[in-house]
Amino acid sequence: MPPHPHPHPAPHNRIGLALGGGSARGWAHIGVIRALMLDVLASSINIMQVLITRSRLAGEPADILMTPLLADLGLMEFHRASSAIDAGRRAAEEVLPQLLMRLNGTNGG
């Protein structure tokens, strides 16, 4: 069997960033790097939030769980607030019957 081309394959994908020369490009590259760093930071925050939420729900399960579908919404995408509000409204409408039963003292089960 031929040897593996990489004796120690990387455990995850690697991303390379090739930057050109010139001072104007250098300043532009700083913007690119900052944007990439912000994207990584936002992804890290989302991952931490999901892990903390799952952990808390495992220890203290919710009676009713409302989960708006916002997976495609980024941390800094404030211009998409209306789609987030619509997703929240749809999620609230889905659990409204359960909420009303709880408020009326019945659990519907």
C-alpha angles and dihedrals in degrees: 000000000000116000118262110264090231112040091199108032116202114259090225140020118286125214122208125203118201114198125195128219134261131080095258090052090045091059090046089051090055087057091050092049091048090050091050091048091051090050091051091047092050091049091049092051091050092050092049091048092051092048093048092047093049091048093050092046091051090055097038110023115206121241089219124017121200113193118178112203103246103141092122094051117099127217095249099036096113090150087070095058093119092059090049091050091049091050090050091049092051091048091049091049090052094055096036094099090052091047092050092050090052092048090049091052099253127109099200093226 
